[in-house]
Amino acid sequence: MAKGQQSLMLEFVNEWGVWALFLSAFLASTIIPGGSEAILALLAANKGHDPLTLFWVATLGNTLGGMSSWLIGRVIAWRYPAQAMGNEKLRRAVQYMQKWGSPLLLFSWLPIIGDPLCVAAGWLRIHGGLALLFIAIGKAARYAAILLLV
């Protein structure tokens, strides 16, 4: 990141604080890449905010973003039911997700595969309450680890 970009990001984060964290955490958990971890670390390192507040704001934003991806999967399922898919690779992926179910969403925090996992969970009609629980646990664990490292 260029020095000018770093300066703009720092100014934005300092100006908006936890709102910037919430927005970046939400967007990072959708198909839009984001840097919520960097914002969390920056806010925690500046010691201007309670770490517990930062933890809950980041976890809430990221969990809501994951659930929006789950909801997109639910909407897709109305038009393209999983049972109607003929591709063998896709069918195996569906069977794997159905076998392991909602606990796979503990890995929704992972880059690249996390967002598609949430969409797939919605598409496969994994119960919303269970999806919420496992997405929140996975995301909370990641943010707790980041705060412990800062």
Helices and strands as residue ranges (DSSP letters): H 3-16, H 18-28, H 36-46, H 51-79, G 82-84, H 88-100, G 102-107, H 114-123, H 128-149
